[in-house]
Amino acid sequence: MKKIIFHWVISTLAVMVAAYVLPGASVDGILVAFVVAVVLGIINTFIKPVVSILTLPISALTLGIFSLVINALFVMLVDRFVEGFHVAGFWWALIFSVFVSLINFVLHNKE
């Protein structure tokens, strides 16, 4: 349980940093960033595996780049459901998802 909370805190930090750095993304506060991190975590745990299997042929054809499109669409989905979180369009969602992934990668490797 402690590890899950630690990952949520790191993801929250990644969302806050990405929203601060990217002009096309905004978060209204740390609580909203925490909700975004939790919702993205739930989507990545339950929905992404199913979508990844369904889009496996397209991902194979594009050498995995289509997974970036899937991540951007998930960020746009979170934008629709979480009040106080906004991305300005598909390209900002794509940049946001890559940025958050990179920050999560760096911070998770520090533990």
Backbone as JSON Lines, residues from 0, in Angstrom:
{"i":0,"aa":"M","n":[0.82,-1.19,0.0],"ca":[0.0,0.0,0.0],"c":[0.87,1.26,0.0]}
{"i":1,"aa":"K","n":[1.96,1.2,0.76],"ca":[2.87,2.32,0.85],"c":[3.5,2.62,-0.52]}
{"i":2,"aa":"K","n":[3.8,1.57,-1.27],"ca":[4.41,1.72,-2.6],"c":[3.43,2.37,-3.58]}
{"i":3,"aa":"I","n":[2.17,2.0,-3.5],"ca":[1.15,2.58,-4.39],"c":[1.0,4.08,-4.12]}
{"i":4,"aa":"I","n":[0.95,4.44,-2.85],"ca":[0.84,5.86,-2.49],"c":[2.07,6.63,-2.97]}
{"i":5,"aa":"F","n":[3.24,6.02,-2.83],"ca":[4.47,6.65,-3.3],"c":[4.41,6.89,-4.81]}
{"i":6,"aa":"H","n":[3.91,5.91,-5.57],"ca":[3.79,6.07,-7.01],"c":[2.77,7.16,-7.37]}
{"i":7,"aa":"W","n":[1.68,7.24,-6.62],"ca":[0.7,8.3,-6.86],"c":[1.29,9.68,-6.6]}
{"i":8,"aa":"V","n":[2.09,9.77,-5.55],"ca":[2.73,11.05,-5.24],"c":[3.7,11.44,-6.35]}
{"i":9,"aa":"I","n":[4.48,10.5,-6.85],"ca":[5.39,10.78,-7.96],"c":[4.61,11.18,-9.21]}
{"i":10,"aa":"S","n":[3.53,10.47,-9.49],"ca":[2.71,10.81,-10.66],"c":[2.07,12.18,-10.5]}
{"i":11,"aa":"T","n":[1.64,12.5,-9.3],"ca":[1.08,13.82,-9.03],"c":[2.12,14.9,-9.28]}
{"i":12,"aa":"L","n":[3.32,14.67,-8.81],"ca":[4.41,15.61,-9.05],"c":[4.69,15.75,-10.54]}
{"i":13,"aa":"A","n":[4.67,14.64,-11.27],"ca":[4.9,14.68,-12.71],"c":[3.82,15.48,-13.43]}
{"i":14,"aa":"V","n":[2.57,15.31,-13.02],"ca":[1.46,16.07,-13.62],"c":[1.62,17.55,-13.32]}
{"i":15,"aa":"M","n":[1.99,17.9,-12.09],"ca":[2.18,19.3,-11.73],"c":[3.32,19.94,-12.52]}
{"i":16,"aa":"V","n":[4.42,19.24,-12.65],"ca":[5.56,19.77,-13.39],"c":[5.2,19.94,-14.86]}
{"i":17,"aa":"A","n":[4.57,18.94,-15.44],"ca":[4.18,19.02,-16.86],"c":[3.22,20.17,-17.11]}
{"i":18,"aa":"A","n":[2.26,20.35,-16.22],"ca":[1.3,21.44,-16.38],"c":[1.97,22.79,-16.19]}
{"i":19,"aa":"Y","n":[2.99,22.86,-15.36],"ca":[3.72,24.11,-15.14],"c":[4.58,24.46,-16.35]}
{"i":20,"aa":"V","n":[5.23,23.46,-16.93],"ca":[6.17,23.68,-18.03],"c":[5.46,23.88,-19.37]}
{"i":21,"aa":"L","n":[4.4,23.13,-19.61],"ca":[3.73,23.17,-20.91],"c":[2.61,24.21,-20.92]}
{"i":22,"aa":"P","n":[2.64,25.15,-21.84],"ca":[1.59,26.17,-21.88],"c":[0.23,25.64,-22.34]}
{"i":23,"aa":"G","n":[0.2,24.48,-22.96],"ca":[-1.06,23.92,-23.45],"c":[-1.76,23.02,-22.45]}
{"i":24,"aa":"A","n":[-1.22,22.91,-21.25],"ca":[-1.83,22.08,-20.22],"c":[-1.93,22.88,-18.93]}
{"i":25,"aa":"S","n":[-3.02,22.66,-18.19],"ca":[-3.17,23.38,-16.92],"c":[-3.85,22.49,-15.89]}
{"i":26,"aa":"V","n":[-3.45,22.69,-14.64],"ca":[-4.02,21.99,-13.5],"c":[-4.32,23.04,-12.46]}
{"i":27,"aa":"D","n":[-5.52,22.99,-11.87],"ca":[-5.95,24.02,-10.93],"c":[-5.4,23.86,-9.52]}
{"i":28,"aa":"G","n":[-4.67,22.82,-9.25],"ca":[-4.11,22.66,-7.91],"c":[-3.58,21.26,-7.7]}
{"i":29,"aa":"I","n":[-3.0,21.07,-6.54],"ca":[-2.37,19.78,-6.25],"c":[-3.41,18.67,-6.09]}
{"i":30,"aa":"L","n":[-4.57,19.0,-5.56],"ca":[-5.62,18.0,-5.42],"c":[-6.11,17.53,-6.79]}
{"i":31,"aa":"V","n":[-6.26,18.46,-7.71],"ca":[-6.66,18.11,-9.08],"c":[-5.57,17.27,-9.74]}
{"i":32,"aa":"A","n":[-4.31,17.63,-9.52],"ca":[-3.2,16.85,-10.08],"c":[-3.2,15.43,-9.51]}
{"i":33,"aa":"F","n":[-3.53,15.29,-8.23],"ca":[-3.62,13.97,-7.63],"c":[-4.73,13.16,-8.27]}
{"i":34,"aa":"V","n":[-5.88,13.79,-8.49],"ca":[-7.01,13.11,-9.14],"c":[-6.63,12.7,-10.56]}
{"i":35,"aa":"V","n":[-5.94,13.59,-11.29],"ca":[-5.49,13.26,-12.64],"c":[-4.55,12.07,-12.61]}
{"i":36,"aa":"A","n":[-3.62,12.05,-11.66],"ca":[-2.68,10.94,-11.54],"c":[-3.4,9.63,-11.24]}
{"i":37,"aa":"V","n":[-4.39,9.69,-10.35],"ca":[-5.13,8.48,-10.0],"c":[-5.96,7.99,-11.19]}
{"i":38,"aa":"V","n":[-6.64,8.91,-11.87],"ca":[-7.47,8.52,-13.02],"c":[-6.6,7.96,-14.14]}
{"i":39,"aa":"L","n":[-5.47,8.6,-14.42],"ca":[-4.56,8.07,-15.44],"c":[-4.03,6.69,-15.03]}
{"i":40,"aa":"G","n":[-3.75,6.51,-13.75],"ca":[-3.31,5.21,-13.27],"c":[-4.37,4.14,-13.44]}
{"i":41,"aa":"I","n":[-5.61,4.49,-13.15],"ca":[-6.71,3.53,-13.32],"c":[-6.9,3.19,-14.79]}
{"i":42,"aa":"I","n":[-6.85,4.21,-15.65],"ca":[-6.98,3.97,-17.09],"c":[-5.84,3.08,-17.59]}
{"i":43,"aa":"N","n":[-4.62,3.38,-17.17],"ca":[-3.47,2.59,-17.6],"c":[-3.51,1.17,-17.07]}
{"i":44,"aa":"T","n":[-4.15,0.96,-15.93],"ca":[-4.23,-0.38,-15.36],"c":[-5.32,-1.23,-16.0]}
{"i":45,"aa":"F","n":[-6.49,-0.64,-16.24],"ca":[-7.63,-1.44,-16.67],"c":[-7.99,-1.31,-18.15]}
{"i":46,"aa":"I","n":[-7.89,-0.11,-18.7],"ca":[-8.35,0.11,-20.07],"c":[-7.22,-0.04,-21.08]}
{"i":47,"aa":"K","n":[-6.04,0.45,-20.75],"ca":[-4.93,0.43,-21.71],"c":[-4.55,-0.97,-22.19]}
{"i":48,"aa":"P","n":[-4.51,-1.99,-21.33],"ca":[-4.16,-3.32,-21.84],"c":[-5.15,-3.83,-22.9]}
{"i":49,"aa":"V","n":[-6.42,-3.58,-22.7],"ca":[-7.43,-4.01,-23.67],"c":[-7.26,-3.25,-24.99]}
{"i":50,"aa":"V","n":[-7.1,-1.94,-24.89],"ca":[-6.92,-1.12,-26.09],"c":[-5.62,-1.48,-26.79]}
{"i":51,"aa":"S","n":[-4.58,-1.77,-26.05],"ca":[-3.3,-2.14,-26.66],"c":[-3.41,-3.44,-27.44]}
{"i":52,"aa":"I","n":[-4.14,-4.4,-26.9],"ca":[-4.34,-5.66,-27.62],"c":[-5.17,-5.45,-28.87]}
{"i":53,"aa":"L","n":[-6.21,-4.63,-28.77],"ca":[-7.06,-4.38,-29.93],"c":[-6.34,-3.62,-31.04]}
{"i":54,"aa":"T","n":[-5.39,-2.77,-30.66],"ca":[-4.67,-1.98,-31.65],"c":[-3.28,-2.53,-31.94]}
{"i":55,"aa":"L","n":[-3.03,-3.77,-31.57],"ca":[-1.73,-4.38,-31.78],"c":[-1.28,-4.38,-33.24]}
{"i":56,"aa":"P","n":[-2.16,-4.68,-34.2],"ca":[-1.69,-4.62,-35.6],"c":[-1.23,-3.23,-36.03]}
{"i":57,"aa":"I","n":[-1.96,-2.2,-35.62],"ca":[-1.56,-0.83,-35.97],"c":[-0.25,-0.47,-35.27]}
{"i":58,"aa":"S","n":[-0.13,-0.87,-34.02],"ca":[1.11,-0.58,-33.28],"c":[2.3,-1.29,-33.91]}
{"i":59,"aa":"A","n":[2.09,-2.51,-34.37],"ca":[3.18,-3.25,-35.03],"c":[3.57,-2.57,-36.34]}
{"i":60,"aa":"L","n":[2.59,-2.11,-37.08],"ca":[2.89,-1.42,-38.35],"c":[3.65,-0.12,-38.14]}
{"i":61,"aa":"T","n":[3.34,0.58,-37.07],"ca":[3.99,1.87,-36.8],"c":[5.17,1.74,-35.84]}
{"i":62,"aa":"L","n":[5.58,0.52,-35.58],"ca":[6.7,0.23,-34.69],"c":[6.5,0.8,-33.29]}
{"i":63,"aa":"G","n":[5.26,0.78,-32.82],"ca":[4.95,1.2,-31.45],"c":[4.59,2.67,-31.29]}
{"i":64,"aa":"I","n":[4.73,3.45,-32.34],"ca":[4.44,4.88,-32.22],"c":[2.96,5.13,-31.98]}
{"i":65,"aa":"F","n":[2.1,4.22,-32.44],"ca":[0.67,4.4,-32.22],"c":[0.31,4.39,-30.74]}
{"i":66,"aa":"S","n":[1.15,3.76,-29.92],"ca":[0.88,3.77,-28.48],"c":[0.94,5.19,-27.91]}
{"i":67,"aa":"L","n":[1.74,6.06,-28.53],"ca":[1.77,7.47,-28.11],"c":[0.42,8.14,-28.39]}
{"i":68,"aa":"V","n":[-0.19,7.77,-29.51],"ca":[-1.51,8.3,-29.86],"c":[-2.54,7.83,-28.83]}
{"i":69,"aa":"I","n":[-2.45,6.58,-28.44],"ca":[-3.36,6.03,-27.43],"c":[-3.2,6.78,-26.11]}
{"i":70,"aa":"N","n":[-1.96,7.02,-25.7],"ca":[-1.71,7.77,-24.46],"c":[-2.29,9.18,-24.54]}
{"i":71,"aa":"A","n":[-2.12,9.83,-25.69],"ca":[-2.67,11.18,-25.86],"c":[-4.19,11.16,-25.77]}
{"i":72,"aa":"L","n":[-4.81,10.15,-26.35],"ca":[-6.27,10.05,-26.27],"c":[-6.73,9.81,-24.84]}
{"i":73,"aa":"F","n":[-5.95,9.06,-24.07],"ca":[-6.29,8.85,-22.67],"c":[-6.17,10.16,-21.87]}
{"i":74,"aa":"V","n":[-5.18,10.96,-22.19],"ca":[-5.03,12.27,-21.52],"c":[-6.23,13.15,-21.87]}
{"i":75,"aa":"M","n":[-6.64,13.12,-23.13],"ca":[-7.82,13.9,-23.53],"c":[-9.08,13.38,-22.84]}
{"i":76,"aa":"L","n":[-9.15,12.08,-22.61],"ca":[-10.29,11.5,-21.88],"c":[-10.3,12.0,-20.43]}
{"i":77,"aa":"V","n":[-9.15,12.05,-19.82],"ca":[-9.05,12.56,-18.45],"c":[-9.44,14.04,-18.42]}
{"i":78,"aa":"D","n":[-9.05,14.78,-19.45],"ca":[-9.43,16.19,-19.56],"c":[-10.94,16.35,-19.54]}
{"i":79,"aa":"R","n":[-11.66,15.43,-20.17],"ca":[-13.11,15.51,-20.22],"c":[-13.76,15.22,-18.86]}
{"i":80,"aa":"F","n":[-13.14,14.36,-18.06],"ca":[-13.78,13.9,-16.83],"c":[-13.31,14.59,-15.56]}
{"i":81,"aa":"V","n":[-12.12,15.15,-15.56],"ca":[-11.59,15.77,-14.33],"c":[-11.71,17.29,-14.46]}
{"i":82,"aa":"E","n":[-12.53,17.84,-13.62],"ca":[-12.73,19.3,-13.58],"c":[-11.47,19.95,-13.01]}
{"i":83,"aa":"G","n":[-10.97,20.97,-13.68],"ca":[-9.77,21.65,-13.23],"c":[-8.52,21.22,-13.97]}
{"i":84,"aa":"F","n":[-8.64,20.25,-14.86],"ca":[-7.52,19.8,-15.68],"c":[-7.88,20.07,-17.13]}
{"i":85,"aa":"H","n":[-6.95,20.68,-17.86],"ca":[-7.25,21.02,-19.25],"c":[-6.0,20.87,-20.12]}
{"i":86,"aa":"V","n":[-6.18,20.26,-21.29],"ca":[-5.17,20.26,-22.33],"c":[-5.79,20.91,-23.55]}
{"i":87,"aa":"A","n":[-4.99,21.67,-24.29],"ca":[-5.5,22.52,-25.36],"c":[-5.72,21.8,-26.68]}
{"i":88,"aa":"G","n":[-5.56,20.5,-26.73],"ca":[-5.79,19.78,-27.97],"c":[-4.98,18.5,-28.02]}
{"i":89,"aa":"F","n":[-5.09,17.81,-29.16],"ca":[-4.43,16.52,-29.3],"c":[-2.91,16.63,-29.15]}
{"i":90,"aa":"W","n":[-2.29,17.59,-29.82],"ca":[-0.83,17.69,-29.79],"c":[-0.32,18.03,-28.4]}
{"i":91,"aa":"W","n":[-1.04,18.88,-27.68],"ca":[-0.64,19.18,-26.31],"c":[-0.82,17.95,-25.42]}
{"i":92,"aa":"A","n":[-1.87,17.17,-25.68],"ca":[-2.08,15.94,-24.92],"c":[-0.95,14.95,-25.2]}
{"i":93,"aa":"L","n":[-0.51,14.89,-26.45],"ca":[0.6,14.0,-26.81],"c":[1.89,14.44,-26.11]}
{"i":94,"aa":"I","n":[2.18,15.72,-26.16],"ca":[3.38,16.25,-25.5],"c":[3.28,16.05,-23.99]}
{"i":95,"aa":"F","n":[2.09,16.31,-23.43],"ca":[1.87,16.13,-21.99],"c":[2.12,14.68,-21.59]}
{"i":96,"aa":"S","n":[1.58,13.73,-22.35],"ca":[1.73,12.32,-21.98],"c":[3.19,11.88,-22.07]}
{"i":97,"aa":"V","n":[3.92,12.35,-23.08],"ca":[5.35,12.02,-23.19],"c":[6.12,12.65,-22.04]}
{"i":98,"aa":"F","n":[5.81,13.89,-21.73],"ca":[6.49,14.6,-20.65],"c":[6.26,13.92,-19.31]}
{"i":99,"aa":"V","n":[5.01,13.57,-19.01],"ca":[4.69,12.9,-17.75],"c":[5.37,11.53,-17.69]}
{"i":100,"aa":"S","n":[5.39,10.82,-18.81],"ca":[6.06,9.52,-18.84],"c":[7.55,9.65,-18.56]}
{"i":101,"aa":"L","n":[8.18,10.64,-19.16],"ca":[9.62,10.85,-18.92],"c":[9.9,11.22,-17.46]}
{"i":102,"aa":"I","n":[9.09,12.11,-16.91],"ca":[9.28,12.5,-15.51],"c":[9.07,11.3,-14.59]}
{"i":103,"aa":"N","n":[8.02,10.52,-14.84],"ca":[7.77,9.31,-14.04],"c":[8.94,8.34,-14.15]}
{"i":104,"aa":"F","n":[9.47,8.17,-15.35],"ca":[10.6,7.27,-15.56],"c":[11.81,7.71,-14.73]}
{"i":105,"aa":"V","n":[12.12,9.0,-14.81],"ca":[13.28,9.53,-14.08],"c":[13.07,9.4,-12.57]}
{"i":106,"aa":"L","n":[11.9,9.8,-12.09],"ca":[11.66,9.77,-10.64],"c":[11.53,8.36,-10.09]}
{"i":107,"aa":"H","n":[10.95,7.44,-10.86],"ca":[10.85,6.07,-10.38],"c":[12.2,5.36,-10.36]}
{"i":108,"aa":"N","n":[13.12,5.79,-11.19],"ca":[14.45,5.19,-11.18],"c":[15.31,5.71,-10.05]}
{"i":109,"aa":"K","n":[14.87,6.79,-9.39],"ca":[15.59,7.34,-8.25],"c":[15.31,6.57,-6.97]}
{"i":110,"aa":"E","n":[14.19,5.83,-6.95],"ca":[13.85,5.1,-5.71],"c":[14.71,3.92,-5.6]}
